[in-house]
Amino acid sequence: MLETLSSKTMRVREVSRIIRSNSKLFVKGMILMGSFLAFLSDSGAGQNLADLARPVYVRWLFKAEGVTNLTPAADNERAYMPLSNGSIVSVRLSDGGLVWRSDVGGLLSASPAVDHRNVYVASESLPTPRSVYLQATGVLRALSRQSGLTSWMRTLSSPVRGVINLNAQNLFVTSSDGRLYALKKETGEIRWIKYNSSPFNALNLLLGDTLYACDSYGDIISIELESGRTLWRYRTRKQLRAPVAVHGNMVYAGTSDGFVYAIDRTNGRLRWRVRTGAAIQALLAGERWVLATSLDNFVYCLSPQNGAKVWKRQLAGRVTAPPLVLSNYVLLAPLVGDECLVLSLEDGKKINSIYVGEDNNTEAAPLLTTDALLLTTREGLLALTNNAQTSGSP
């Protein structure tokens, strides 16, 4: 296991003390100190992929059959990848080796989530033919992070959709019958259930003590986590295909008619609204930019202040996976072509590209771990790094 930053700092101080105690070693010690600091820079958390503009190398590829568009989960040691045959696999981040495989049965219906103890997995089963009784078809499980064995299981009336959100105490999920559940992580016990006037869709985002959920009528709802109380509701009256993006005091949403909305997260009032070329597929927001990918194969960079277009760039195909921003660059994965693109956030110019194979991108979001960038391709899970010494081919 890699050393923590605090332990490395203590080693720096110890080297400094030894050097000062013997003046004859001063010059040699300074050289040693420089090398050690360089080591710290190269091996710190997230430093194996510190710059999307630098050459990117394949660290490993975990090949799998039945890759889905669900985004894997990851912690500091492993990635947890859902497959279409109703199983989830645990993969070591260090070398891409298989740790365990858990067959939960049915079909996985939502992207998994992980904490220090469990991996949380949602699945659905088909009702028994000719049954005259209503049957529960949704299952939520907590699997041991170490072994993949079931810690607890909760049956729900309908399958969980979209993503599994979690905080320190609870899980928050929406089901296909229009219910929002809050469940205790330790036991799976239901804390509260929220019913909406129209079904919730799968697009929800947890931030702090608030959950931002969307429904099939195009409403954006700010929900207090402790009680499930609605704080405010904004009606776009159009379908939302992408989860909202939140930065600072603003909530950004994109609708099927090509509009991007900026909404004050404190009171739910509209700040501005601008139109792009087609339906919004994915959104991401930062201090100086709002990125929106559209069904017209363009990515738009908008000003957070008033929605003015800063730049736009046409891509090889539509991008449904959320973009990944690192430093001043954004990574986009079009569903057509053989590469992911890295663009400058300043002007939208192409900075780099990552070859993944012809039409190999999926709708799963890219993940940045402490060691590498993880991309879900149609062949399996791909780990990329800037460090050529720990990788295979470019």
C-alpha positions as CSV (number, residue, x, y, z in Angstrom):
1,M,0.0,0.0,0.0
2,L,1.3,3.5,-0.8
3,E,2.5,5.6,2.0
4,T,0.3,8.4,3.2
5,L,1.4,12.0,2.6
6,S,1.9,12.5,6.3
7,S,4.3,9.6,6.6
8,K,6.3,10.9,3.6
9,T,6.5,14.3,5.1
10,M,8.0,12.8,8.3
11,R,10.6,11.0,6.1
12,V,11.5,14.4,4.5
13,R,12.0,15.9,7.9
14,E,14.2,13.0,9.0
15,V,16.4,13.3,5.9
16,S,16.8,17.0,6.6
17,R,17.8,16.4,10.2
18,I,20.5,13.8,9.2
19,I,21.9,16.2,6.6
20,R,22.2,19.1,9.0
21,S,24.0,16.9,11.6
22,N,26.9,16.2,9.2
23,S,28.1,19.1,7.1
24,K,30.3,16.9,5.0
25,L,27.1,15.3,3.6
26,F,25.5,18.6,2.8
27,V,26.0,18.6,-1.0
28,K,25.2,14.9,-1.3
29,G,22.3,15.4,1.0
30,M,20.8,18.2,-1.1
31,I,20.9,15.9,-4.2
32,L,19.2,13.2,-2.1
33,M,16.6,15.6,-0.9
34,G,15.8,16.8,-4.5
35,S,15.4,13.2,-5.7
36,F,13.1,12.4,-2.7
37,L,10.9,15.4,-3.3
38,A,10.6,14.4,-7.0
39,F,9.5,11.0,-5.8
40,L,6.8,12.6,-3.7
41,S,5.6,14.6,-6.7
42,D,5.4,11.5,-8.9
43,S,3.8,9.2,-6.4
44,G,1.2,11.3,-4.6
45,A,-2.5,10.7,-4.7
46,G,-3.8,11.2,-8.2
47,Q,-0.4,12.0,-9.7
48,N,-0.3,9.0,-12.0
49,L,-2.8,10.9,-14.2
50,A,-2.1,14.5,-13.4
51,D,-2.4,16.0,-16.8
52,L,-4.8,15.1,-19.7
53,A,-2.5,17.1,-22.1
54,R,0.4,14.7,-21.5
55,P,0.8,11.3,-23.3
56,V,-1.6,8.7,-21.8
57,Y,-0.6,5.0,-21.5
58,V,-2.6,1.9,-21.0
59,R,-1.9,0.6,-17.5
60,W,-4.1,-2.5,-17.9
61,L,-7.3,-3.8,-19.5
62,F,-9.7,-6.0,-17.7
63,K,-11.6,-7.8,-20.5
64,A,-15.2,-8.7,-19.8
65,E,-18.3,-9.9,-21.6
66,G,-21.6,-8.2,-21.1
67,V,-20.3,-4.7,-20.5
68,T,-23.2,-2.3,-19.7
69,N,-23.7,1.4,-19.9
70,L,-23.8,1.6,-16.0
71,T,-20.9,3.5,-14.5
72,P,-18.6,1.4,-12.2
73,A,-17.8,2.4,-8.7
74,A,-14.3,2.7,-7.4
75,D,-12.4,3.3,-4.1
76,N,-8.6,3.6,-3.4
77,E,-7.9,-0.1,-4.0
78,R,-10.5,-1.5,-6.4
79,A,-13.1,-0.9,-9.1
80,Y,-16.5,-2.6,-9.1
81,M,-17.9,-3.2,-12.5
82,P,-21.5,-4.2,-13.3
83,L,-22.1,-6.7,-16.1
84,S,-25.2,-7.6,-18.1
85,N,-25.5,-11.1,-16.8
86,G,-26.5,-9.9,-13.4
87,S,-23.0,-10.1,-11.8
88,I,-20.6,-7.5,-10.5
89,V,-16.8,-8.0,-10.5
90,S,-14.2,-6.4,-8.2
91,V,-10.9,-5.5,-10.0
92,R,-7.6,-4.4,-8.4
93,L,-6.6,-0.9,-9.4
94,S,-2.9,-1.8,-9.2
95,D,-2.8,-4.4,-11.9
96,G,-6.4,-5.1,-13.2
97,G,-6.6,-8.5,-11.5
98,L,-9.9,-10.1,-10.6
99,V,-10.5,-10.0,-6.8
100,W,-14.1,-11.5,-6.7
101,R,-17.2,-12.0,-8.7
102,S,-20.7,-11.9,-7.2
103,D,-23.7,-13.2,-9.1
104,V,-26.7,-11.3,-7.7
105,G,-29.3,-12.7,-10.2
106,G,-31.6,-10.8,-12.5
107,L,-30.4,-7.7,-14.3
108,L,-28.4,-4.9,-12.7
109,S,-30.6,-1.8,-12.9
110,A,-28.5,1.1,-11.5
111,S,-24.9,2.1,-11.2
112,P,-23.3,0.7,-8.0
113,A,-21.9,2.7,-5.1
114,V,-19.2,1.9,-2.6
115,D,-18.0,3.0,0.9
116,H,-15.4,1.7,3.3
117,R,-17.4,-1.4,4.1
118,N,-19.8,-2.4,1.3
119,V,-20.6,-2.2,-2.4
120,Y,-24.3,-1.3,-3.0
121,V,-25.9,-3.0,-5.9
122,A,-29.5,-2.7,-7.4
123,S,-31.1,-5.4,-9.5
124,E,-34.4,-6.4,-11.0
125,S,-36.2,-9.7,-11.6
126,L,-39.0,-10.6,-13.9
127,P,-42.4,-11.4,-12.4
128,T,-43.5,-15.0,-12.4
129,P,-45.7,-15.6,-15.5
130,R,-49.4,-16.1,-14.9
131,S,-49.2,-14.8,-11.3
132,V,-52.4,-13.2,-10.1
133,Y,-50.6,-11.3,-7.3
134,L,-48.5,-8.2,-7.5
135,Q,-44.8,-9.1,-7.2
136,A,-41.9,-7.1,-6.0
137,T,-39.3,-6.9,-8.8
138,G,-36.6,-4.7,-7.3
139,V,-33.7,-5.7,-5.0
140,L,-31.1,-3.6,-3.3
141,R,-28.1,-5.4,-1.8
142,A,-25.0,-4.5,0.3
143,L,-22.1,-6.7,-0.7
144,S,-19.0,-7.0,1.4
145,R,-16.2,-4.9,-0.2
146,Q,-13.7,-7.5,0.7
147,S,-15.5,-10.7,-0.3
148,G,-18.5,-9.9,-2.4
149,L,-20.8,-11.8,0.0
150,T,-24.2,-10.3,0.8
151,S,-24.3,-8.2,4.0
152,W,-28.0,-7.4,3.7
153,M,-30.8,-7.4,1.1
154,R,-33.9,-5.2,0.8
155,T,-36.8,-6.1,-1.6
156,L,-38.5,-3.1,-3.2
157,S,-41.8,-3.0,-5.2
158,S,-40.0,-1.8,-8.4
159,P,-36.4,-1.7,-9.5
160,V,-34.0,1.1,-8.7
161,R,-33.0,3.2,-11.7
162,G,-30.1,5.5,-12.4
163,V,-27.6,5.8,-9.6
164,I,-27.3,4.9,-5.9
165,N,-26.5,8.0,-3.9
166,L,-25.1,7.7,-0.4
167,N,-23.8,9.8,2.5
168,A,-22.3,8.8,5.8
169,Q,-25.5,7.2,7.1
170,N,-27.9,6.5,4.3
171,L,-28.6,5.4,0.7
172,F,-30.9,7.4,-1.5
173,V,-32.5,5.7,-4.6
174,T,-35.4,6.3,-7.0
175,S,-37.5,3.4,-8.3
176,S,-39.4,3.0,-11.6
177,D,-42.8,3.3,-9.8
178,G,-42.0,6.9,-8.8
179,R,-40.8,6.4,-5.2
180,L,-37.7,8.0,-3.6
181,Y,-36.3,5.9,-0.8
182,A,-33.9,6.8,2.1
183,L,-32.4,3.6,3.6
184,K,-29.9,3.0,6.4
185,K,-26.6,1.8,5.0
186,E,-25.9,-0.5,7.9
187,T,-29.1,-2.6,7.7
188,G,-31.1,-1.6,4.6
189,E,-33.9,-0.4,6.9
190,I,-36.2,2.2,5.2
191,R,-36.0,5.6,6.9
192,W,-38.6,7.3,4.7
193,I,-40.3,7.1,1.3
194,K,-41.2,10.1,-0.8
195,Y,-44.1,9.9,-3.4
196,N,-44.2,12.4,-6.2
197,S,-47.2,13.5,-8.3
198,S,-45.4,12.1,-11.3
199,P,-42.8,9.3,-11.4
200,F,-39.2,10.2,-10.6
201,N,-36.8,9.5,-13.5
202,A,-33.4,8.1,-12.9
203,L,-31.7,11.5,-12.9
204,N,-30.7,12.6,-9.3
205,L,-27.7,14.2,-7.7
206,L,-26.7,14.3,-4.0
207,L,-24.8,17.3,-2.8
208,G,-24.3,18.0,0.9
209,D,-27.6,17.7,2.7
210,T,-29.7,18.1,-0.4
211,L,-30.8,15.8,-3.1
212,Y,-31.8,17.2,-6.5
213,A,-34.2,14.9,-8.3
214,C,-36.1,15.2,-11.6
215,D,-39.5,13.7,-12.6
216,S,-41.1,12.7,-15.9
217,Y,-42.9,16.0,-16.2
218,G,-39.6,17.9,-16.3
219,D,-39.7,19.2,-12.7
220,I,-36.5,19.8,-10.8
221,I,-37.0,19.1,-7.1
222,S,-34.7,20.1,-4.2
223,I,-35.2,17.6,-1.3
224,E,-34.0,17.8,2.2
225,L,-32.2,14.6,3.1
226,E,-33.1,14.3,6.7
227,S,-36.9,14.2,6.2
228,G,-37.5,14.0,2.5
229,R,-39.2,17.4,2.6
230,T,-39.4,19.4,-0.7
231,L,-37.5,22.6,-0.4
232,W,-38.4,24.0,-3.8
233,R,-39.6,22.8,-7.2
234,Y,-38.8,24.3,-10.7
235,R,-40.9,23.3,-13.7
236,T,-39.2,23.2,-17.1
237,R,-42.2,21.3,-18.6
238,K,-39.7,19.4,-20.9
239,Q,-38.0,16.0,-20.5
240,L,-34.6,16.1,-18.8
241,R,-32.2,13.5,-20.2
242,A,-29.1,14.4,-18.0
243,P,-28.7,14.8,-14.3
244,V,-28.5,18.4,-13.1
245,A,-25.1,20.0,-12.4
246,V,-24.4,22.0,-9.3
247,H,-21.7,24.6,-8.6
248,G,-21.7,27.3,-6.0
249,N,-25.2,28.6,-5.6
250,M,-26.4,27.5,-9.0
251,V,-28.2,24.4,-10.3
252,Y,-27.9,23.8,-14.1
253,A,-30.3,21.6,-16.0
254,G,-30.6,20.7,-19.7
255,T,-33.9,19.8,-21.4
256,S,-34.9,17.8,-24.5
257,D,-35.7,21.0,-26.5
258,G,-32.1,22.1,-26.2
259,F,-32.3,24.7,-23.4
260,V,-29.9,25.0,-20.5
261,Y,-31.3,26.5,-17.3
262,A,-29.5,28.2,-14.4
263,I,-31.5,28.0,-11.2
264,D,-30.7,29.6,-7.8
265,R,-30.2,26.6,-5.5
266,T,-31.3,28.6,-2.4
267,N,-34.8,29.4,-3.7
268,G,-35.4,27.6,-7.0
269,R,-35.7,30.8,-9.1
270,L,-34.5,31.0,-12.7
271,R,-31.4,33.1,-13.3
272,W,-31.1,32.6,-17.0
273,R,-32.0,30.2,-19.9
274,V,-30.3,29.8,-23.2
275,R,-30.9,27.5,-26.2
276,T,-28.3,25.2,-27.8
277,G,-28.7,23.2,-31.0
278,A,-30.6,20.1,-29.8
279,A,-31.5,18.0,-26.7
280,I,-29.0,18.2,-23.9
281,Q,-27.3,14.8,-23.2
282,A,-24.8,15.7,-20.4
283,L,-23.9,18.6,-18.1
284,L,-21.0,19.7,-16.0
285,A,-20.3,23.0,-14.2
286,G,-17.3,24.8,-12.8
287,E,-16.4,28.3,-11.5
288,R,-15.9,29.8,-15.0
289,W,-17.7,27.4,-17.3
290,V,-20.8,25.3,-17.9
291,L,-20.3,22.4,-20.3
292,A,-23.3,20.9,-22.2
293,T,-23.2,18.1,-24.7
294,S,-26.0,18.1,-27.2
295,L,-27.7,15.6,-29.6
296,D,-26.5,17.7,-32.5
297,N,-22.9,16.3,-31.7
298,F,-21.7,19.7,-30.4
299,V,-20.2,20.5,-27.0
300,Y,-21.1,24.0,-25.7
301,C,-19.1,26.0,-23.2
302,L,-21.4,28.6,-21.6
303,S,-20.7,31.5,-19.2
304,P,-22.1,30.8,-15.7
305,Q,-23.0,34.5,-15.3
306,N,-25.4,34.8,-18.2
307,G,-25.3,31.7,-20.4
308,A,-23.4,33.4,-23.2
309,K,-21.6,30.9,-25.5
310,V,-17.8,31.0,-24.8
311,W,-17.1,28.4,-27.5
312,K,-18.6,25.3,-29.2
313,R,-17.0,22.3,-31.0
314,Q,-18.5,19.6,-33.2
315,L,-17.6,16.0,-32.2
316,A,-17.6,12.8,-34.2
317,G,-20.8,11.7,-32.4
318,R,-23.1,12.4,-29.5
319,V,-21.7,12.3,-26.0
320,T,-24.0,10.9,-23.4
321,A,-21.4,10.2,-20.7
322,P,-20.7,13.1,-18.3
323,P,-17.5,14.9,-19.3
324,L,-14.5,14.7,-17.0
325,V,-12.6,17.9,-16.2
326,L,-9.0,17.8,-14.9
327,S,-7.1,21.1,-14.5
328,N,-7.9,23.2,-17.6
329,Y,-8.9,20.3,-19.8
330,V,-12.1,18.3,-20.4
331,L,-12.3,14.7,-21.6
332,L,-15.2,13.7,-23.8
333,A,-16.2,10.2,-25.1
334,P,-18.2,10.4,-28.3
335,L,-20.2,7.2,-29.1
336,V,-18.9,7.3,-32.7
337,G,-15.2,7.0,-33.7
338,D,-12.2,5.4,-32.1
339,E,-11.0,7.9,-29.5
340,C,-11.8,10.1,-26.5
341,L,-11.0,13.8,-27.0
342,V,-9.3,16.2,-24.7
343,L,-10.2,19.8,-25.2
344,S,-9.0,23.0,-23.7
345,L,-11.5,24.6,-21.4
346,E,-10.3,28.1,-22.5
347,D,-11.1,27.8,-26.2
348,G,-12.3,24.3,-27.1
349,K,-9.3,23.4,-29.1
350,K,-8.2,19.8,-29.3
351,I,-5.2,19.1,-27.0
352,N,-5.0,15.4,-26.9
353,S,-6.8,12.1,-27.8
354,I,-7.0,8.7,-26.3
355,Y,-7.4,5.8,-28.6
356,V,-10.0,3.2,-27.4
357,G,-10.9,1.3,-30.5
358,E,-13.5,1.7,-33.2
359,D,-16.9,2.6,-31.7
360,N,-15.7,1.3,-28.4
361,N,-16.9,4.1,-26.1
362,T,-20.0,3.5,-23.9
363,E,-22.4,5.8,-22.0
364,A,-20.7,5.0,-18.7
365,A,-18.9,8.0,-17.1
366,P,-15.1,8.1,-16.9
367,L,-13.7,7.7,-13.4
368,L,-10.6,9.4,-11.9
369,T,-9.0,7.4,-9.1
370,T,-5.9,7.9,-7.1
371,D,-3.9,5.8,-9.5
372,A,-5.5,6.1,-13.0
373,L,-8.3,7.1,-15.3
374,L,-10.9,4.4,-15.7
375,L,-12.8,4.1,-19.0
376,T,-15.6,1.6,-19.6
377,T,-15.3,0.3,-23.1
378,R,-17.2,-2.3,-25.0
379,E,-14.3,-4.7,-24.4
380,G,-14.0,-4.1,-20.6
381,L,-12.5,-1.7,-18.1
382,L,-9.5,0.3,-19.3
383,A,-7.0,1.9,-16.9
384,L,-4.9,4.8,-18.2
385,T,-2.0,6.7,-16.7
386,N,0.6,9.4,-17.5
387,N,3.4,7.2,-16.0
388,A,5.0,5.1,-18.8
389,Q,6.9,3.0,-16.2
390,T,3.8,1.5,-14.8
391,S,2.0,1.0,-18.0
392,G,1.9,-1.1,-21.1
393,S,1.4,0.5,-24.5
394,P,0.6,4.1,-25.4
